[in-house]
Amino acid sequence: MNISEVSREKDISADTIRYYERIGLIPPVKRTSGGIRDFDEEDMRWIDFAKCMRGAGLSIESLIEYIKLYGEGEHTNLARKNLLMEESEKLEAKMNELSAAHTRLKMKIEHYDELLK
């Protein structure tokens, strides 16, 4: 599958895919003899992973480190787990902050509901 097909299927711009590959956020994609990227299922899983993790707020630096560790093999399993656990803790803290802000926002809306009766 070429980059424009992947872009449409995964709802991510071709420029973003190229950027992710250039900085190591996804592993290098195999190319045809003409130099065109030829994405396979494994490449697609990496794009899904990157999109999901970026959507969850993980930093590009953490994801690059994760992919580097992944490429080094199974002896890095503990390091990868620890990296993901740290990111999970950060995400949980962020979710708690958002939940508190949402609760406060709902209270303010209720306040205005009462004022507008």
N, C-alpha and C positions, 0 to 999 in steps of 0.2 A: 504494500500500500504506500502511495507517495504522500508527501507532506500535506498537500491540499486535501486529500481524502481524510487523512488523520485529523486535520484541523476541523473539518466539518463534523466528522463522527464524534470527536471528543470535545467539541465546542471550546476550542482553544486556538488562538491565532498561530499561524505558521511562524511568525516572528518570535512568539513566545517559545514555541517548540525549539526553534534554532538557538535561541538564547539559553534555554535550559540545557541543551546539549553542549553548547560552547562552554558554559561554566561548570559542567559536570553534574548538573542536577538530575539528568538522565544519562545513562551510559551512551557511548558513541553508537550511532545507528549505522548498520551496514549500508553500503551503497552499491548501486548497479555499476556496470562497467562504464556507463556514461556519467557517473558521479552523482546520480540522483538518490536521495535517501530512500531506502526500501524497508519500511517498518514491518516488523513481524509481531506476533502475539506478545512476546516478551517485552518488546519496546512499548507496546500499547499498555501493558500492565505497569511499566515504569511511569508512563505519562499519567495513568490513573492515580498511581501512588503519589506522584508529585503534586497533581492537582488537589487531591484530597488533603494532603499534609499542608500544602500552602493555604488551602481554604480554612484549615483548622488553626492557622496562625504560626506554623513552624517557620523558623527563619531559613533562608536559603543556605546560610552557613551550616546549620545543623543538618540539613538534608544532604548537602555536599559531603559532609563528614560521614554521614550514614552510608552513602553510596561508596565512598572510599573504603570504609570498613567492610562493606558487603563484598567489594571486589577483592579484598585480602583473604577472604575465605572464612570457614566455620570457626576458626580459632578466635574470631572477633565477635562471636555471638553475644557474649556477656557485655562487651562494650556497646554493641548496637542496642541491646536491651536497656542498658543504663541510659544511653542517649535518649531513647524513646520514653523511658520513665521520667526523665527530667523534663522533657517537652510536655508530657502528659500532666505533670504537676503544674507547669506554667499555664497550660490550657485550662486546667481545673480552677486555678486562681482567677484567671480571666473570666471564666464562666460565672464564678461567684460574684465578681465585681459587676458583671453585666446583669446578673439576677438582682443584685441589690439596687442597681440603677433602675431596672425595670419595675421593681416593687415601688420605689420612690415615685417614679413617673405615674404609675397607676394611682397612687395615693393623691398626687396632685390633680389628676383627672377627676377623681372622685370628689375632691374638694371643689373643683369648678362645677361639677354636676350639682352639688348641693347649693352653690352660690346662684346657679342659673335656674333653680326651681322657682 
